[in-house]
Amino acid sequence: MKSVTFSEIVGAPRSPLRGLSPLTAYGLTLAIGMPLLVLALRALAPAAPLACIVLPVLAGLAVPLCVNAPGRLEVNTRFDASHMRATLDASLAALGFTANEAGPQRIRYIKSGAGAWRKPAVSVRIHPHSLEVIGAIPTLRSLQALLSGSAQPTAPAPRRSERSNRESVAAAMQISDNAERVAGMAE
């Protein structure tokens, strides 16, 4: 698509507690939310040991740290951006997303087959000559690869197994031994 350009994928601001840095918002949640949650659980089950309440609460507070950061991608076109809806639908369907809410200027896609607790979502806002796509950064990279005409999104490089690491060390030791032998012969 020669008439389509992509912006760089940048971090999108998170919606809760606007104006605060993410670290400050998380710190406030930790400082206020954890004691309130412990007190509420303690009131519900006064006979429960405190460790049975505090440890799950701490584990639950670590969940936001593991969530993919939201990103923003702009797809600019020379023509009316609403004409790209079919291409966008097909690309997101290839990634496993289905349209959930549709409006004249906004579309929300939900990943099908994901857990009920937290389904990954992609939000699209249609402007006259651009599409503003907000979602998880890895999803946006895959979407950009599909929209740009790449056959498949780039896959991460496979990790080397433990055995291949040992073989690499053994090969390096063999090379070192051979170099010492050659140096000894040269003397």
C-alpha positions as CSV (number, residue, x, y, z in Angstrom):
1,M,0.0,0.0,0.0
2,K,1.8,3.0,-1.3
3,S,-0.8,5.5,-0.1
4,V,-0.6,4.3,3.6
5,T,2.1,5.4,6.1
6,F,2.6,4.3,9.6
7,S,3.8,6.3,12.6
8,E,6.1,4.8,15.2
9,I,4.5,2.8,17.9
10,V,4.6,4.9,21.0
11,G,3.4,4.3,24.5
12,A,-0.2,5.4,25.1
13,P,-1.1,7.1,28.4
14,R,-3.0,4.9,30.7
15,S,-6.5,6.2,31.5
16,P,-6.7,6.0,35.3
17,L,-5.2,8.8,37.4
18,R,-4.4,11.1,34.5
19,G,-1.6,13.5,35.1
20,L,0.4,11.2,37.4
21,S,3.3,9.1,36.2
22,P,2.6,5.4,36.1
23,L,5.0,4.8,39.0
24,T,3.3,7.4,41.2
25,A,-0.2,5.9,40.3
26,Y,1.0,2.4,41.1
27,G,2.6,3.7,44.4
28,L,-0.7,5.3,45.4
29,T,-2.6,2.2,44.6
30,L,-0.2,0.2,46.6
31,A,-0.2,2.6,49.6
32,I,-3.9,3.0,49.8
33,G,-5.4,0.0,48.2
34,M,-3.4,-2.8,49.9
35,P,-4.3,-1.7,53.5
36,L,-7.9,-1.2,52.6
37,L,-8.1,-4.6,51.0
38,V,-6.4,-6.3,53.9
39,L,-8.8,-4.7,56.3
40,A,-11.8,-5.7,54.3
41,L,-10.6,-9.3,54.0
42,R,-9.8,-9.3,57.7
43,A,-13.3,-8.1,58.5
44,L,-14.8,-10.9,56.3
45,A,-12.7,-13.7,57.9
46,P,-11.3,-12.6,61.3
47,A,-10.1,-16.2,62.1
48,A,-7.9,-16.4,59.0
49,P,-4.2,-16.1,59.6
50,L,-2.8,-12.7,58.5
51,A,-0.3,-14.4,56.1
52,C,-3.2,-16.1,54.2
53,I,-4.6,-12.6,53.5
54,V,-1.5,-10.5,52.9
55,L,0.4,-12.9,50.6
56,P,-2.4,-13.2,48.0
57,V,-3.0,-9.4,48.1
58,L,0.7,-8.9,47.4
59,A,0.6,-11.4,44.6
60,G,-2.4,-9.6,43.2
61,L,-0.7,-6.2,43.3
62,A,2.1,-7.7,41.2
63,V,-0.3,-8.5,38.3
64,P,-0.3,-4.9,36.8
65,L,3.5,-5.1,36.5
66,C,3.1,-8.1,34.1
67,V,0.6,-6.6,31.8
68,N,1.7,-5.4,28.4
69,A,2.0,-1.6,28.2
70,P,-0.5,0.1,25.9
71,G,0.8,1.6,22.7
72,R,-0.5,3.9,20.0
73,L,-0.1,3.5,16.2
74,E,-1.3,5.9,13.6
75,V,-2.1,4.7,10.1
76,N,-2.2,7.7,7.8
77,T,-3.8,7.5,4.3
78,R,-4.3,9.8,1.3
79,F,-7.9,8.7,1.0
80,D,-10.8,8.5,3.4
81,A,-9.6,6.3,6.3
82,S,-13.0,4.6,6.7
83,H,-12.3,2.7,3.4
84,M,-9.5,0.8,5.3
85,R,-12.0,-0.8,7.7
86,A,-12.2,-4.1,5.7
87,T,-8.4,-4.4,5.6
88,L,-8.2,-3.6,9.3
89,D,-10.9,-6.2,10.1
90,A,-9.1,-8.9,8.0
91,S,-5.7,-8.1,9.6
92,L,-7.1,-8.2,13.2
93,A,-9.1,-11.3,12.4
94,A,-5.8,-13.0,11.4
95,L,-4.5,-12.0,14.8
96,G,-7.5,-13.6,16.5
97,F,-9.6,-10.4,17.2
98,T,-13.3,-9.9,16.5
99,A,-15.2,-6.6,16.3
100,N,-17.1,-6.1,19.6
101,E,-18.5,-2.5,19.5
102,A,-18.9,-0.6,16.3
103,G,-19.8,3.0,15.8
104,P,-19.3,5.6,13.1
105,Q,-16.0,6.8,14.4
106,R,-14.8,4.1,16.9
107,I,-14.3,0.3,16.7
108,R,-13.3,-2.0,19.6
109,Y,-11.8,-5.4,18.9
110,I,-11.6,-8.2,21.5
111,K,-9.4,-11.2,21.3
112,S,-11.5,-14.3,20.9
113,G,-10.6,-17.3,23.0
114,A,-8.9,-15.3,25.7
115,G,-9.7,-15.8,29.4
116,A,-12.8,-14.1,30.7
117,W,-10.9,-12.1,33.4
118,R,-8.8,-9.9,31.1
119,K,-9.4,-10.1,27.3
120,P,-6.9,-8.3,25.2
121,A,-8.5,-5.4,23.3
122,V,-7.6,-3.1,20.5
123,S,-9.4,0.3,20.1
124,V,-9.6,2.1,16.8
125,R,-10.6,5.7,16.3
126,I,-11.3,6.8,12.7
127,H,-10.3,10.3,11.7
128,P,-10.7,11.7,8.1
129,H,-7.3,10.6,6.9
130,S,-5.9,8.4,9.6
131,L,-6.7,5.5,11.9
132,E,-5.6,5.8,15.6
133,V,-5.0,2.2,16.9
134,I,-4.5,1.7,20.7
135,G,-3.6,-1.7,22.1
136,A,-0.8,-3.8,23.5
137,I,2.6,-2.9,21.9
138,P,3.3,-6.5,20.6
139,T,-0.2,-6.6,19.0
140,L,0.4,-3.3,17.3
141,R,3.7,-4.5,15.9
142,S,2.0,-7.6,14.5
143,L,-0.8,-5.5,13.1
144,Q,1.7,-3.1,11.4
145,A,3.5,-6.0,9.8
146,L,0.2,-7.4,8.4
147,L,-1.0,-4.0,7.2
148,S,2.3,-3.2,5.5
149,G,2.1,-6.3,3.4
150,S,4.5,-8.6,5.2
151,A,3.4,-12.2,4.9
152,Q,3.7,-12.9,8.6
153,P,4.6,-10.8,11.6
154,T,8.2,-11.2,12.7
155,A,8.6,-14.0,15.1
156,P,11.1,-13.7,18.0
157,A,14.4,-15.5,17.5
158,P,14.4,-19.0,19.1
159,R,16.3,-19.3,22.3
160,R,19.3,-21.6,22.4
161,S,18.8,-24.7,24.5
162,E,20.9,-25.6,27.5
163,R,22.6,-28.3,25.4
164,S,23.6,-26.0,22.7
165,N,25.2,-23.7,25.3
166,R,27.3,-26.6,26.6
167,E,28.3,-27.5,23.1
168,S,29.3,-23.9,22.4
169,V,31.5,-23.9,25.6
170,A,33.0,-27.2,24.6
171,A,33.8,-25.9,21.1
172,A,35.4,-22.8,22.6
173,M,37.6,-24.9,24.9
174,Q,38.6,-27.1,22.0
175,I,39.6,-24.0,19.9
176,S,41.6,-22.7,22.9
177,D,43.4,-26.1,23.3
178,N,44.2,-26.2,19.6
179,A,45.6,-22.6,19.7
180,E,47.8,-23.5,22.7
181,R,49.2,-26.6,20.8
182,V,49.9,-24.5,17.7
183,A,51.6,-21.9,19.8
184,G,53.7,-24.6,21.5
185,M,54.7,-26.1,18.1
186,A,55.8,-22.6,16.9
187,E,58.2,-22.2,19.7
